[in-house]
Amino acid sequence: IPSHHGVRVMGGKHEYSVIGHRRAKIAMVQAFLAGAIAGLLSLAATALINQLIELKWVGSMSVIYWPITGGAVFAILFALFEAVVWRNKWINWLVGIPDLSGRWRVSGQSFNEHNEPKFDWVGEITITQSYEKLKVYLKTETSSSSSVTAAIVPEGDDGFRLIYSYQNSPRPGNPELQRHLGHCELLFDKSLTTAEGDYFNNFSRMTHGTMKLKRK
């Protein structure tokens, strides 16, 4: 795993925050459901076993019963919610977290430290997202970058703002470019089909620019 200026860049998704959303509330609801489901399953299993014993289909001494724990049910519910359930449009509306995952066409313009245009560029952003984790990966002809930290801010009727820091790595054959850190803010419209924003690079590349995204 390469590092730069003390920041370790992870290969997979990282956790992200959502302003105004408390994941603890979702966990409490899941814990309550897990306890209720585990209790119902245990009662149903006990009733079934007793019925089988009464019918003499099984012997009472041959039955080994492991109670269904709330912890096991919670783990299953959480895994399903993390990977799939939260994307349901109704559940998604309730939790208030936009599903930004997918591939996005990007067109950008870079400026130097004197706010003078340097060049235009194009690329593709791939966002992989689950309920708790997210990754933003940008690929262009000359370099690629991966997010390190991220946060989502609801902006009411304006949509959702994605704020993230990233590490950029140049592709081989571009000796004038150096690995660097940066910061980006993108405002996604409420339909989650387009976005616009700004970015700036620091340390070895004191540049900034604008970006426009369109979902592929």
Helices and strands as residue ranges (DSSP letters): E 3-4, E 7-8, E 14-15, E 17-18, H 23-54, G 60-62, H 70-83, G 85-87, H 89-95, E 102-111, E 117-129, E 133-140, E 143-154, G 156-158, E 160-170, E 180-188, E 194-201, E 208-215
